[in-house]
Amino acid sequence: MSLRAASSNKDNFVDLAVSPVAWGVLAAAVSILIAFDLWRHRDDHEPSVKEATLESIFYVFTAVFFGLGVLFVWGSTAATEYFSGYVIEKSLSVDNVFVWAMLFGAFAIPKKFQHRVLFWGIFGALVLRAVFVFAGSALIERFWWTLFVFGFILLYSGVKVLKHRDNEDEPSGHHKMMSRIERFMPVTDQYDGHRFFTKINAKRVATPLFAALIAVELTDIVFAVDSVPAILAVSREPYIVIASNAFAILGLRALYFLLADAKDRFHYLSHALGAILIFVGVKMMVSHWWHMPTILSLSVIIAFLVGAITASIYKTNNK
């Protein structure tokens, strides 16, 4: 099929004829970024704020650059859907960052080892999201009423986020996770560098890093239940949804080291995330009868985020 072929389907979303070459370009771009990240953090160290800032800018730049490629090859509609998906995934990922910070605190993971845990956690997330995207797209295409199911999930999650209280953030501790893992294999409280497994008395055991990795993967499953339907509300094209997901997720490690300690400075951000989930949930539920222009939904999402950040900064400065 032609690399440039694009049209609008019956639901007014872009419908691309994606060639193997285009999939190869996406796979190559993601592979290069993963290899670059491994090379950048080949030694265990705690990233500085400057390092995290520069890496965050770099990952945003690569996402924008890929989006410009989508614009050149498939046109403005495809590019708008790509950037809408990217903004949604990036904004919802902020919650991931804060949850990871609490998990690492509960497991007492040294900062110099946190990047390794996040690397493999995010690598697993890429595979998981791809499965979710193809499954979700297939369900919507075959059974249109699943739009209501996904929409209800987003509405429920949005209301839950809006009603969330800061004192609900405290994790139950790492001992419960340790005990569950010990049902399948022995776990030690000792570290062996950045290894997930070590040997004690000639017996192979898991280190606390492996327990933290399991916790990260489990939380990503929970977040994927929200983020994948949210992106499917702005695009039904698997290539665009996977690309926007991949570039947003790849920049999460740098975003974590940049924002992990900044939760108190973004007091209203969770309110904006809840509002975004409710908004895209309603958009998805009515999309079978009425399609909101993607550029309009992108503008609404950005307005929520800008408003929340501005209000948070104002409140922090007043304090």
C-alpha positions, 0 to 999 in steps of 0.5 A: 500500500502507498505510504501516503494514502490517507482518508477519513473513515465513517467515524470521521477519524483518519484512516491510513494505509500504513506500509511496512516501511512506515512501521519500520521507521517507527520501530527503528526510531523507538529502538534507537531511542531505547539504545541511546537511553541505555548508553546514556545511563550505562553507569548507575548514577542519580540524574541531576535536575539539569540532566533530566531537563535536557533529556526531557527537552530532547524527548519532546523534540523527537516526538515533535519531529516525528509528528512533523513527519506524520504531517508531511506524509499523511497531512494535517488531520493525521498530525493533529490526531498524533499530537492530540494523542501525545498530549493526552498520554503525556498529561496522564503520565504525570500521575505515573510519575508521582505514583512511581515516586511513592513506590520507590520511597516505600521500597527505599530504592536508591535514586542511582538504581531507579533509572534501571527499574524504570527502563525495564518497566517502561520497556514492558509498558511499550509492549503492553500498550501495543497489545491494548491498542490493537485489542481496543481498536479491534473491539471498537471496529467490530462492536461499536457499543464498546465505545460506551464501555470505554467511555464509562471507564474514563468517566469513572476514572475521571470522577475518582481522580477529582475526588482524590485526596492527598492523604490517599497517596500513601502506599501500603508499604513494600512488605506486602509486595515482597510477601506476594513475590515470595510465594513464587520465589525467595526475595532478599532485602539486600542489594547486589548492585543494579541486579534484579537477582542475586545468589545467597548461599548458592540460592538464586533470590530476587532483590528489592529492585525486582519487587519494585519492577513488578510494582511499576509494571502493575501500576502501568496496567492500571494506568493503561486502562485509562490512557489507551481508551483516552487516546482511542477517543481522539484517533482510531488509527493504530499507527498513530495511537502506538506512535504517540504512546511510544514517544510519550512513554519513552520520555517518562524516565526523564520526566520522573527525575524532573517532577518526582519531588514537585507534586506539592507545586502542582496542586491542581494538576490532578483536577485537570487530569480528572477533567480531561478523563471525563471530557474524553470519556463523554467525547468517546460516548457520543462519537458514534453520532457526533464527531468533535473536531480533533483540533477542538478537543486538543485545544480543550485538553491544553486549556485544562492543563494550562489552567491547572498549571497556572492556578497551581503556580499562583497558589504556590507563590501565595504560600 
